[in-house]
Amino acid sequence: MWELLPPRVRLTGSPCLSDESRRQLIEDYEQFSNGLPRQIEDYVLNAYGLDLRSEYAGLRIKNPFGKASGQLSLTPHQVEQDATAGLGFVVLKTVIAQDSNGCQSMWEWAIPETRMQVEPIRGRLGEEGWTVSWKGRGWFDTLDAYEILFERALQVGVACGMLVVPSAKYHLPGVDECGWKDEEYQVTTLRLLQTWRKSCHDQPMPLEKDFSPTLAGSERASQQGKIKEWLRAVPGLIFKSAPGKVHVGLKIFNTLFDDDFQLQMLDTVHEPAAEETRANFLVYGNRLFDPTREFEGKPGVAYGGPDLSDRNLSVLERFLSTRTRDERYALLPLSASGNVNSGRIAAEYLLRGASTFQMHTIFQLPASAFSMKTGNRSEKAIHHLLFHPLEGLVAWILHLRNKFEWQQAMNIKEMARWCQIHWDDVTRELGMVTEKV
């Protein structure tokens, strides 16, 4: 079991707000429990002077909140609910790549079981949270069916100003394999791109490359050198399939190894490389894995909760601390994934350079976990994430803007970038002494 080094930079206690802002937040939180404003971003800008705009994969999005790839983004109806709620982006369920004959080297990830179980979990530091267990992995239907989902989801997204992003799991050579199945990369990428262009024309297509085999406890996850080989090679294979037309993000999971290897993975994806072989952005760091836990008789369970965000935050701050200020200018844009169950946690990821936040578990919590009385779960999640007077993102961004004297015109992307570059100032103002658990 890896040791948990608690994050040094935490947002504790209550946000420091003016009396006017505090009263406004309390009123909004109560008022919007009966329904969110139609244009959330406009309201937040007018009421609080906060610009929620950000970027994902180099594309502008109206706010930083998104749904992570998974069981909750595999039907058009689910995407419609997210668009109605006002999410900034949605990442579709992960499709399993195939070659021109329909063969899938990663076929073992295309299984139909999709049952999920939401349950409370206590972190090692005593914090209460939630985790979700499930048996399903990637998209279990055909690539043809995925293209239909992608096209319909794009139509919904374009109409509502919500970015829709495909996710793919391509061939990753095992321990005894030397070559790469380039045809899987070419066929799958070009078919997704063809669908994208029907709605988004000449804009580059954002694409998440799923690296869940590093998590799953399989033979593929057992060799550190092999994992780093994947991280170096995959972006170039995708770019080669469609030069200049795709923005590739690497979705990195927590491995079975210790934090030092997590840092090695982050170092690897940031190695100096030619433009045609370096990823465009990074998604970090989804799920933990416990080989001793069972779910429905199957040993080995991926899980989340407070330990996940604690580990992610700790690793990211250690990574930033190894970089000089000049080196931080060259870091990849970061999308955070892992126990984002409050605006406070989102703000802690933002302090480490995350300009977007991907969530999954929060959209499955029981109604009792929210104070909003109407709407779907995505709407209830946004209400909680943005407007909670003590835990919401609006409160904590106002707090941080005052502490660091940010200009009012800064948007979420610019705030995250400032934190990434000025990490030394962040640790000086907010750092605490912590011990391993």
FILO-304613 format. One record per residue (C-alpha): residue number from 0; residue in one letter; chain; x, y, z. Coordinates in Angstrom, 2 decimals, always signed. Example, Ala and Ser with C-alpha at 12.3 -4.5 7.8 and 13.67 -1.06 7.14 Angstrom:
<0; a; A; <+12.30; -4.50; +7.80>>
<1; s; A; <+13.67; -1.06; +7.14>>
# end
This chain:
<0; m; A; <+0.00; +0.00; +0.00>>
<1; w; A; <+1.36; +3.43; -0.95>>
<2; e; A; <+1.88; +5.94; +1.83>>
<3; l; A; <-0.49; +8.89; +1.92>>
<4; l; A; <+1.37; +12.19; +2.21>>
<5; p; A; <-1.40; +14.70; +2.97>>
<6; p; A; <-1.38; +17.85; +0.83>>
<7; r; A; <+0.47; +20.82; +2.26>>
<8; v; A; <-1.80; +23.39; +0.62>>
<9; r; A; <-5.37; +23.18; +1.88>>
<10; l; A; <-8.32; +25.53; +2.08>>
<11; t; A; <-9.51; +25.13; +5.66>>
<12; g; A; <-12.15; +26.82; +7.74>>
<13; s; A; <-14.51; +29.33; +6.14>>
<14; p; A; <-13.79; +31.52; +3.12>>
<15; c; A; <-12.99; +35.13; +4.00>>
<16; l; A; <-15.75; +37.17; +2.33>>
<17; s; A; <-17.18; +40.64; +2.59>>
<18; d; A; <-20.48; +40.89; +4.45>>
<19; e; A; <-22.19; +41.78; +1.18>>
<20; s; A; <-20.81; +38.74; -0.69>>
<21; r; A; <-21.67; +36.42; +2.19>>
<22; r; A; <-25.27; +37.65; +2.31>>
<23; q; A; <-25.57; +37.40; -1.46>>
<24; l; A; <-24.31; +33.79; -1.48>>
<25; i; A; <-26.67; +32.71; +1.28>>
<26; e; A; <-29.61; +34.30; -0.55>>
<27; d; A; <-28.61; +32.77; -3.89>>
<28; y; A; <-28.06; +29.34; -2.40>>
<29; e; A; <-31.54; +29.36; -0.88>>
<30; q; A; <-33.24; +30.94; -3.90>>
<31; f; A; <-31.60; +28.62; -6.46>>
<32; s; A; <-32.59; +25.52; -4.50>>
<33; n; A; <-35.83; +25.86; -6.47>>
<34; g; A; <-34.11; +26.22; -9.84>>
<35; l; A; <-30.89; +27.60; -11.31>>
<36; p; A; <-30.76; +30.78; -13.41>>
<37; r; A; <-30.88; +30.07; -17.15>>
<38; q; A; <-27.47; +31.60; -17.88>>
<39; i; A; <-25.43; +30.70; -14.81>>
<40; e; A; <-22.22; +32.26; -16.11>>
<41; d; A; <-23.87; +35.61; -16.83>>
<42; y; A; <-25.45; +35.65; -13.40>>
<43; v; A; <-22.19; +34.89; -11.58>>
<44; l; A; <-20.38; +37.55; -13.63>>
<45; n; A; <-23.00; +40.21; -12.89>>
<46; a; A; <-23.54; +39.32; -9.23>>
<47; y; A; <-19.97; +38.56; -8.15>>
<48; g; A; <-17.71; +39.85; -10.91>>
<49; l; A; <-16.40; +36.30; -11.51>>
<50; d; A; <-15.73; +35.06; -15.03>>
<51; l; A; <-16.32; +31.28; -15.07>>
<52; r; A; <-15.01; +30.77; -18.61>>
<53; s; A; <-12.15; +28.38; -19.16>>
<54; e; A; <-10.65; +26.12; -21.84>>
<55; y; A; <-10.61; +22.40; -22.42>>
<56; a; A; <-8.19; +21.02; -25.04>>
<57; g; A; <-7.63; +24.54; -26.28>>
<58; l; A; <-11.36; +25.09; -26.90>>
<59; r; A; <-13.34; +27.70; -25.02>>
<60; i; A; <-15.94; +26.47; -22.54>>
<61; k; A; <-18.49; +28.51; -20.60>>
<62; n; A; <-17.63; +27.07; -17.17>>
<63; p; A; <-15.05; +24.60; -15.80>>
<64; f; A; <-17.43; +21.82; -14.67>>
<65; g; A; <-17.66; +18.65; -16.74>>
<66; k; A; <-18.82; +15.07; -16.57>>
<67; a; A; <-16.02; +12.52; -16.72>>
<68; s; A; <-16.17; +9.57; -19.09>>
<69; g; A; <-18.17; +6.68; -17.68>>
<70; q; A; <-21.53; +5.04; -17.23>>
<71; l; A; <-23.28; +8.40; -17.04>>
<72; s; A; <-22.33; +9.55; -20.54>>
<73; l; A; <-23.30; +6.69; -22.82>>
<74; t; A; <-26.74; +7.80; -24.05>>
<75; p; A; <-28.05; +10.95; -25.80>>
<76; h; A; <-30.58; +11.40; -22.99>>
<77; q; A; <-27.83; +11.67; -20.39>>
<78; v; A; <-26.05; +14.28; -22.51>>
<79; e; A; <-29.30; +16.23; -22.90>>
<80; q; A; <-29.74; +16.36; -19.12>>
<81; d; A; <-26.19; +17.65; -18.69>>
<82; a; A; <-26.73; +20.30; -21.36>>
<83; t; A; <-29.97; +21.39; -19.67>>
<84; a; A; <-28.19; +21.62; -16.34>>
<85; g; A; <-25.49; +23.86; -17.82>>
<86; l; A; <-22.34; +21.77; -17.63>>
<87; g; A; <-19.36; +23.19; -19.49>>
<88; f; A; <-18.40; +19.89; -21.12>>
<89; v; A; <-19.11; +16.16; -21.20>>
<90; v; A; <-16.67; +13.35; -21.97>>
<91; l; A; <-18.41; +10.37; -23.51>>
<92; k; A; <-17.97; +6.76; -22.45>>
<93; t; A; <-14.64; +5.32; -23.61>>
<94; v; A; <-14.83; +3.58; -26.97>>
<95; i; A; <-12.54; +0.59; -27.58>>
<96; a; A; <-10.50; +1.17; -30.74>>
<97; q; A; <-10.68; -1.21; -33.67>>
<98; d; A; <-8.89; -1.85; -36.94>>
<99; s; A; <-10.44; -1.99; -40.42>>
<100; n; A; <-11.62; -5.57; -39.79>>
<101; g; A; <-13.36; -4.64; -36.56>>
<102; c; A; <-10.75; -6.37; -34.38>>
<103; q; A; <-10.02; -4.87; -30.96>>
<104; s; A; <-6.73; -5.59; -29.22>>
<105; m; A; <-8.19; -4.19; -25.98>>
<106; w; A; <-11.41; -6.19; -26.28>>
<107; e; A; <-11.32; -7.23; -22.60>>
<108; w; A; <-12.31; -3.65; -21.72>>
<109; a; A; <-15.48; -3.88; -23.83>>
<110; i; A; <-17.78; -5.68; -21.40>>
<111; p; A; <-21.52; -5.02; -20.94>>
<112; e; A; <-21.82; -5.09; -17.15>>
<113; t; A; <-22.73; -1.61; -16.00>>
<114; r; A; <-24.22; -1.97; -12.51>>
<115; m; A; <-22.98; +0.66; -10.07>>
<116; q; A; <-23.10; +0.91; -6.32>>
<117; v; A; <-22.72; +4.22; -4.47>>
<118; e; A; <-21.56; +3.96; -0.88>>
<119; p; A; <-20.00; +6.15; +1.83>>
<120; i; A; <-16.26; +5.85; +2.46>>
<121; r; A; <-13.95; +7.21; +5.13>>
<122; g; A; <-10.50; +8.48; +4.16>>
<123; r; A; <-7.35; +7.67; +6.08>>
<124; l; A; <-7.37; +11.16; +7.58>>
<125; g; A; <-10.90; +10.63; +8.88>>
<126; e; A; <-12.80; +12.63; +6.23>>
<127; e; A; <-16.14; +11.22; +5.11>>
<128; g; A; <-16.95; +10.94; +1.42>>
<129; w; A; <-18.45; +8.79; -1.32>>
<130; t; A; <-17.22; +6.17; -3.74>>
<131; v; A; <-18.78; +4.24; -6.62>>
<132; s; A; <-18.05; +0.62; -7.52>>
<133; w; A; <-18.96; -0.95; -10.84>>
<134; k; A; <-18.09; -3.89; -13.06>>
<135; g; A; <-18.32; -2.15; -16.42>>
<136; r; A; <-15.27; -0.86; -18.26>>
<137; g; A; <-15.41; +0.68; -21.73>>
<138; w; A; <-18.03; +1.01; -24.47>>
<139; f; A; <-19.31; -2.49; -25.16>>
<140; d; A; <-21.21; -1.78; -28.40>>
<141; t; A; <-19.81; -1.28; -31.89>>
<142; l; A; <-17.82; +1.68; -33.19>>
<143; d; A; <-20.76; +2.35; -35.54>>
<144; a; A; <-23.05; +2.73; -32.52>>
<145; y; A; <-20.53; +5.00; -30.80>>
<146; e; A; <-20.43; +7.26; -33.86>>
<147; i; A; <-24.23; +7.61; -33.65>>
<148; l; A; <-23.98; +8.53; -29.95>>
<149; f; A; <-21.18; +11.00; -30.70>>
<150; e; A; <-23.11; +12.68; -33.51>>
<151; r; A; <-26.30; +13.06; -31.48>>
<152; a; A; <-24.38; +14.29; -28.45>>
<153; l; A; <-22.56; +16.87; -30.57>>
<154; q; A; <-25.86; +18.18; -31.90>>
<155; v; A; <-27.11; +18.65; -28.34>>
<156; g; A; <-23.85; +20.21; -27.22>>
<157; v; A; <-23.60; +22.69; -30.08>>
<158; a; A; <-27.20; +23.82; -29.51>>
<159; c; A; <-26.57; +24.46; -25.80>>
<160; g; A; <-22.97; +25.69; -25.89>>
<161; m; A; <-21.61; +22.57; -24.17>>
<162; l; A; <-18.44; +20.89; -25.44>>
<163; v; A; <-18.75; +17.15; -26.14>>
<164; v; A; <-15.55; +15.09; -26.11>>
<165; p; A; <-14.91; +11.49; -27.21>>
<166; s; A; <-12.73; +9.13; -25.17>>
<167; a; A; <-10.85; +6.18; -26.66>>
<168; k; A; <-8.82; +3.23; -25.48>>
<169; y; A; <-6.32; +2.26; -28.19>>
<170; h; A; <-3.87; -0.61; -28.34>>
<171; l; A; <-1.25; -0.60; -25.60>>
<172; p; A; <+1.38; -3.31; -26.12>>
<173; g; A; <+1.76; -5.80; -23.30>>
<174; v; A; <+4.95; -6.91; -21.62>>
<175; d; A; <+5.85; -9.37; -24.38>>
<176; e; A; <+4.80; -7.14; -27.30>>
<177; c; A; <+7.24; -4.95; -29.17>>
<178; g; A; <+5.09; -3.34; -31.86>>
<179; w; A; <+2.05; -1.09; -31.96>>
<180; k; A; <-1.18; -1.76; -33.82>>
<181; d; A; <-1.09; +1.51; -35.76>>
<182; e; A; <-4.20; +0.62; -37.75>>
<183; e; A; <-6.35; +0.83; -34.62>>
<184; y; A; <-5.17; +4.38; -34.08>>
<185; q; A; <-5.75; +5.39; -37.67>>
<186; v; A; <-9.16; +3.80; -38.20>>
<187; t; A; <-10.71; +4.88; -34.91>>
<188; t; A; <-9.31; +8.42; -34.91>>
<189; l; A; <-10.41; +9.14; -38.48>>
<190; r; A; <-13.92; +7.83; -37.91>>
<191; l; A; <-14.35; +9.96; -34.78>>
<192; l; A; <-12.95; +12.96; -36.61>>
<193; q; A; <-15.37; +12.44; -39.50>>
<194; t; A; <-18.27; +12.58; -37.04>>
<195; w; A; <-16.86; +15.62; -35.24>>
<196; r; A; <-16.56; +17.62; -38.46>>
<197; k; A; <-20.26; +17.25; -39.22>>
<198; s; A; <-21.04; +19.59; -36.34>>
<199; c; A; <-17.79; +21.40; -35.53>>
<200; h; A; <-16.32; +21.76; -39.01>>
<201; d; A; <-12.66; +22.84; -38.96>>
<202; q; A; <-12.16; +23.10; -35.21>>
<203; p; A; <-9.61; +20.56; -33.93>>
<204; m; A; <-11.27; +17.60; -32.22>>
<205; p; A; <-10.51; +17.13; -28.51>>
<206; l; A; <-9.81; +13.50; -27.65>>
<207; e; A; <-9.09; +11.84; -24.31>>
<208; k; A; <-6.81; +8.81; -24.43>>
<209; d; A; <-7.80; +6.54; -21.56>>
<210; f; A; <-4.91; +4.89; -19.69>>
<211; s; A; <-7.03; +2.82; -17.29>>
<212; p; A; <-4.89; -0.32; -17.92>>
<213; t; A; <-2.32; +1.35; -15.64>>
<214; l; A; <-4.90; +1.14; -12.84>>
<215; a; A; <-6.63; -2.17; -13.29>>
<216; g; A; <-4.07; -4.50; -11.74>>
<217; s; A; <-3.62; -6.43; -15.00>>
<218; e; A; <-0.32; -7.65; -16.38>>
<219; r; A; <-0.20; -4.51; -18.51>>
<220; a; A; <-0.03; -2.41; -15.33>>
<221; s; A; <+2.89; -4.27; -13.76>>
<222; q; A; <+5.83; -2.83; -15.72>>
<223; q; A; <+6.84; +0.76; -15.03>>
<224; g; A; <+9.03; +1.00; -18.11>>
<225; k; A; <+6.19; -0.18; -20.32>>
<226; i; A; <+3.79; +2.40; -18.88>>
<227; k; A; <+6.24; +5.23; -19.60>>
<228; e; A; <+6.71; +3.87; -23.12>>
<229; w; A; <+2.94; +4.17; -23.65>>
<230; l; A; <+2.89; +7.76; -22.42>>
<231; r; A; <+5.68; +8.76; -24.79>>
<232; a; A; <+4.38; +6.99; -27.89>>
<233; v; A; <+0.59; +7.38; -27.86>>
<234; p; A; <+0.24; +11.10; -28.72>>
<235; g; A; <+2.40; +10.71; -31.82>>
<236; l; A; <+0.39; +7.70; -33.01>>
<237; i; A; <-2.86; +9.67; -32.78>>
<238; f; A; <-1.41; +12.80; -34.38>>
<239; k; A; <-0.01; +10.69; -37.22>>
<240; s; A; <-3.54; +9.54; -38.01>>
<241; a; A; <-4.85; +13.09; -38.43>>
<242; p; A; <-2.05; +15.69; -38.43>>
<243; g; A; <-3.12; +19.04; -37.02>>
<244; k; A; <-6.74; +17.99; -36.61>>
<245; v; A; <-6.84; +16.48; -33.11>>
<246; h; A; <-5.98; +17.81; -29.65>>
<247; v; A; <-4.90; +14.84; -27.53>>
<248; g; A; <-5.28; +14.62; -23.77>>
<249; l; A; <-3.74; +11.81; -21.74>>
<250; k; A; <-5.99; +10.61; -18.93>>
<251; i; A; <-3.61; +9.32; -16.28>>
<252; f; A; <-4.78; +7.10; -13.45>>
<253; n; A; <-3.24; +6.27; -10.10>>
<254; t; A; <-1.11; +3.17; -10.53>>
<255; l; A; <-0.37; +0.39; -8.08>>
<256; f; A; <+3.07; +1.95; -7.47>>
<257; d; A; <+4.07; +4.65; -5.01>>
<258; d; A; <+3.95; +8.41; -5.45>>
<259; d; A; <+7.46; +8.53; -6.87>>
<260; f; A; <+6.22; +6.66; -9.93>>
<261; q; A; <+3.23; +9.00; -10.23>>
<262; l; A; <+5.78; +11.81; -10.45>>
<263; q; A; <+7.76; +9.88; -13.05>>
<264; m; A; <+4.63; +9.62; -15.20>>
<265; l; A; <+4.07; +13.37; -14.94>>
<266; d; A; <+7.71; +13.95; -15.80>>
<267; t; A; <+7.39; +11.64; -18.82>>
<268; v; A; <+4.44; +13.42; -20.40>>
<269; h; A; <+6.26; +16.75; -19.95>>
<270; e; A; <+9.55; +15.63; -21.47>>
<271; p; A; <+10.83; +17.91; -24.24>>
<272; a; A; <+9.35; +16.59; -27.46>>
<273; a; A; <+8.46; +17.68; -30.94>>
<274; e; A; <+5.04; +19.26; -31.36>>
<275; e; A; <+3.80; +16.23; -33.28>>
<276; t; A; <+4.61; +13.81; -30.43>>
<277; r; A; <+3.67; +15.77; -27.29>>
<278; a; A; <+0.17; +15.68; -25.84>>
<279; n; A; <-1.90; +18.88; -25.82>>
<280; f; A; <-3.34; +18.52; -22.32>>
<281; l; A; <-3.45; +16.25; -19.29>>
<282; v; A; <-6.27; +14.70; -17.26>>
<283; y; A; <-5.19; +13.73; -13.73>>
<284; g; A; <-5.69; +11.51; -11.72>>
<285; n; A; <-8.66; +9.21; -11.85>>
<286; r; A; <-9.39; +6.47; -9.27>>
<287; l; A; <-7.37; +4.38; -6.85>>
<288; f; A; <-7.19; +0.58; -6.89>>
<289; d; A; <-7.49; -1.87; -4.02>>
<290; p; A; <-6.64; -5.47; -5.04>>
<291; t; A; <-8.04; -6.80; -1.73>>
<292; r; A; <-11.57; -5.40; -2.07>>
<293; e; A; <-14.35; -7.27; -3.89>>
<294; f; A; <-17.43; -6.16; -5.80>>
<295; e; A; <-20.03; -8.77; -6.77>>
<296; g; A; <-17.52; -11.56; -6.27>>
<297; k; A; <-14.79; -9.97; -8.38>>
<298; p; A; <-11.52; -9.22; -6.53>>
<299; g; A; <-9.85; -5.89; -7.12>>
<300; v; A; <-11.93; -2.69; -7.02>>
<301; a; A; <-11.27; +0.84; -8.24>>
<302; y; A; <-12.43; +3.42; -5.72>>
<303; g; A; <-12.52; +7.14; -4.97>>
<304; g; A; <-13.30; +9.34; -2.00>>
<305; p; A; <-11.10; +11.59; +0.18>>
<306; d; A; <-7.95; +9.48; -0.20>>
<307; l; A; <-8.12; +9.98; -3.96>>
<308; s; A; <-8.19; +13.77; -3.85>>
<309; d; A; <-5.62; +13.84; -1.03>>
<310; r; A; <-3.22; +11.74; -3.06>>
<311; n; A; <-3.80; +13.67; -6.27>>
<312; l; A; <-3.33; +17.05; -4.61>>
<313; s; A; <-0.20; +15.89; -2.84>>
<314; v; A; <+1.37; +14.47; -6.02>>
<315; l; A; <+0.52; +17.56; -8.07>>
<316; e; A; <+2.04; +19.91; -5.52>>
<317; r; A; <+5.19; +17.79; -5.33>>
<318; f; A; <+5.38; +17.88; -9.12>>
<319; l; A; <+5.05; +21.67; -9.24>>
<320; s; A; <+7.69; +22.01; -6.52>>
<321; t; A; <+10.23; +20.19; -8.72>>
<322; r; A; <+9.85; +22.80; -11.47>>
<323; t; A; <+11.36; +26.25; -11.67>>
<324; r; A; <+9.06; +29.15; -12.42>>
<325; d; A; <+10.33; +29.28; -16.01>>
<326; e; A; <+9.67; +25.55; -16.44>>
<327; r; A; <+6.10; +25.94; -15.19>>
<328; y; A; <+5.31; +28.16; -18.17>>
<329; a; A; <+5.69; +25.08; -20.39>>
<330; l; A; <+3.43; +22.75; -18.38>>
<331; l; A; <+0.44; +21.18; -20.10>>
<332; p; A; <-3.08; +22.47; -19.37>>
<333; l; A; <-4.58; +20.33; -16.60>>
<334; s; A; <-8.07; +18.90; -16.18>>
<335; a; A; <-8.58; +17.55; -12.65>>
<336; s; A; <-10.43; +14.31; -11.96>>
<337; g; A; <-10.79; +12.74; -8.55>>
<338; n; A; <-13.28; +13.32; -5.72>>
<339; v; A; <-14.38; +16.75; -6.93>>
<340; n; A; <-17.42; +16.80; -4.65>>
<341; s; A; <-17.34; +20.47; -3.67>>
<342; g; A; <-16.21; +23.84; -4.92>>
<343; r; A; <-13.58; +23.80; -2.18>>
<344; i; A; <-11.94; +20.69; -3.65>>
<345; a; A; <-12.19; +22.20; -7.13>>
<346; a; A; <-10.43; +25.33; -5.85>>
<347; e; A; <-7.66; +23.20; -4.35>>
<348; y; A; <-7.11; +21.59; -7.74>>
<349; l; A; <-7.18; +25.06; -9.32>>
<350; l; A; <-4.38; +26.13; -6.97>>
<351; r; A; <-2.28; +23.39; -8.59>>
<352; g; A; <-3.06; +24.58; -12.11>>
<353; a; A; <-6.31; +22.75; -12.97>>
<354; s; A; <-8.51; +24.88; -15.22>>
<355; t; A; <-11.34; +22.32; -15.54>>
<356; f; A; <-12.87; +19.73; -13.21>>
<357; q; A; <-14.25; +16.34; -14.26>>
<358; m; A; <-16.73; +14.55; -12.03>>
<359; h; A; <-18.59; +11.27; -11.92>>
<360; t; A; <-19.50; +10.26; -8.37>>
<361; i; A; <-21.24; +13.53; -7.46>>
<362; f; A; <-23.83; +12.91; -10.18>>
<363; q; A; <-24.87; +9.67; -8.48>>
<364; l; A; <-25.29; +10.81; -4.89>>
<365; p; A; <-28.67; +10.38; -3.18>>
<366; a; A; <-31.07; +13.32; -3.17>>
<367; s; A; <-30.41; +13.76; +0.54>>
<368; a; A; <-26.85; +14.89; -0.27>>
<369; f; A; <-28.17; +18.04; -1.97>>
<370; s; A; <-30.26; +20.99; -0.81>>
<371; m; A; <-31.72; +21.72; -4.27>>
<372; k; A; <-35.30; +20.50; -4.39>>
<373; t; A; <-35.91; +20.37; -8.15>>
<374; g; A; <-34.01; +19.50; -11.32>>
<375; n; A; <-31.86; +16.56; -12.34>>
<376; r; A; <-28.73; +15.46; -10.54>>
<377; s; A; <-26.44; +17.51; -12.75>>
<378; e; A; <-28.37; +20.65; -11.82>>
<379; k; A; <-28.23; +19.75; -8.13>>
<380; a; A; <-24.49; +19.16; -8.43>>
<381; i; A; <-23.87; +22.55; -10.08>>
<382; h; A; <-25.98; +24.29; -7.43>>
<383; h; A; <-23.85; +22.71; -4.70>>
<384; l; A; <-20.51; +23.17; -6.48>>
<385; l; A; <-21.03; +26.84; -7.28>>
<386; f; A; <-23.23; +28.46; -4.66>>
<387; h; A; <-22.73; +26.67; -1.33>>
<388; p; A; <-21.80; +29.52; +1.07>>
<389; l; A; <-19.02; +27.53; +2.75>>
<390; e; A; <-18.05; +24.85; +0.20>>
<391; g; A; <-18.87; +26.47; -3.15>>
<392; l; A; <-16.45; +27.58; -5.85>>
<393; v; A; <-17.80; +31.14; -5.94>>
<394; a; A; <-17.01; +31.61; -2.24>>
<395; w; A; <-13.50; +30.21; -2.49>>
<396; i; A; <-12.59; +32.06; -5.70>>
<397; l; A; <-13.65; +35.33; -4.04>>
<398; h; A; <-11.48; +34.34; -1.08>>
<399; l; A; <-8.46; +33.56; -3.28>>
<400; r; A; <-8.92; +36.62; -5.47>>
<401; n; A; <-8.69; +38.81; -2.40>>
<402; k; A; <-5.70; +36.93; -0.94>>
<403; f; A; <-3.63; +36.98; -4.13>>
<404; e; A; <-4.95; +40.33; -5.42>>
<405; w; A; <-6.07; +38.87; -8.73>>
<406; q; A; <-7.52; +41.25; -11.27>>
<407; q; A; <-11.29; +41.04; -11.48>>
<408; a; A; <-11.10; +40.40; -15.24>>
<409; m; A; <-9.28; +37.06; -14.77>>
<410; n; A; <-11.28; +33.98; -15.78>>
<411; i; A; <-10.90; +30.45; -14.40>>
<412; k; A; <-8.29; +29.47; -16.96>>
<413; e; A; <-6.19; +32.51; -16.17>>
<414; m; A; <-6.48; +31.96; -12.42>>
<415; a; A; <-5.32; +28.36; -12.77>>
<416; r; A; <-2.43; +29.42; -14.94>>
<417; w; A; <-1.39; +32.07; -12.42>>
<418; c; A; <-1.39; +29.49; -9.62>>
<419; q; A; <+0.66; +27.04; -11.68>>
<420; i; A; <+3.32; +29.62; -12.48>>
<421; h; A; <+3.31; +31.27; -9.04>>
<422; w; A; <+3.27; +28.02; -7.09>>
<423; d; A; <+5.93; +29.33; -4.69>>
<424; d; A; <+3.59; +32.17; -3.69>>
<425; v; A; <+0.71; +29.71; -3.24>>
<426; t; A; <+2.72; +27.49; -0.88>>
<427; r; A; <+4.05; +30.50; +1.02>>
<428; e; A; <+0.52; +31.78; +1.69>>
<429; l; A; <-1.35; +28.50; +2.21>>
<430; g; A; <+1.21; +25.78; +2.99>>
<431; m; A; <+1.07; +23.68; +6.16>>
<432; v; A; <+3.41; +21.08; +7.68>>
<433; t; A; <+2.08; +17.55; +7.09>>
<434; e; A; <+3.12; +14.00; +7.91>>
<435; k; A; <+2.72; +10.71; +6.08>>
<436; v; A; <-0.21; +8.48; +6.98>>
# end
